[in-house]
Amino acid sequence: MARFDRVTVQFSPDVLRVFDAHRQTGWFSKEAGGQMFADINADLWHVLAATGPRAADRRGRFHFWPDRKAEQKEIHRHFAKGLQYVGDWHTHPQKIPVPSQNDIASIENVVRESTLYTPGLLLCIVGLAPFPEGLHLSFHA
C-alpha cells in the first residue's frame, strides 16, 4: 500500500503477479508494461487489473513504447466493468527502479492530453528487487 497527498493505493495480488511475471531477470529480457485499472472509493484506489504487454508494443532492453490504440481499447473495456484507468506500469532492469526523464515526461503528457475522472495518474516501475523495494510508485497531477 502507498499513500499520497490525495490517494491511498492498494495493489491486488493478481496485479502484483502480473508485475512479477514480467520482471527483467534475464540479461536479454525486454522491458514490458501496460496500464493499471482500479476500483475507486473516495481516496482509496484498489488496483485490480494490470494489462500488457501487447504484441504491437515496441520493446527493448532499455525502452518500452506501448501500442496506444490497444491501450484505448483496454480503457473502454475496463471502464465497462466499472474500473477506472489510474496509470501506467513498466519494467526496468534495475534492482531498485528509478524513473527516467522520459518516463516522467511520458506520464505527464498522458495526464495533460487525457480526459481523466481522477485527480491524476500513477507511474509504477517494476525493478528486480522483491516488492515493495522493487517497485517505484509516483503520483502525477
SULNORRA-V735907 format. One record per backbone hydrogen bond with DSSP energy under -1.0 kcal/mol. CO is the residue of the C=O (numbers start at 1). NH is the residue of the N-H. Records with the same first field share a line. If there is no record, write none. Layout:
BEGIN
CO: NH / NH
END
This chain:
BEGIN
2: 9
7: 4
8: 45
9: 2
10: 47
12: 16
13: 17
14: 18
15: 19
16: 20
17: 21
20: 23
23: 25
26: 29
32: 91
34: 89
35: 51
36: 86
37: 48 / 49
38: 84
39: 46
41: 44
43: 8
44: 41
45: 10
46: 39
47: 12
49: 37
54: 57
58: 65
60: 31
63: 60
65: 58
66: 68
67: 71
68: 72
69: 73
70: 74
71: 75
72: 76
73: 77
74: 78
75: 79
76: 80
78: 83
79: 82
84: 38
86: 122
87: 36
88: 124
89: 34
90: 126
92: 94
94: 128
95: 129
100: 104
101: 105
102: 106
103: 107
104: 108
105: 109
106: 110
107: 111
108: 112
109: 113
121: 140
122: 88
123: 138
124: 90
125: 136
126: 92
130: 134
132: 135
134: 127
136: 125
138: 123
140: 121
END
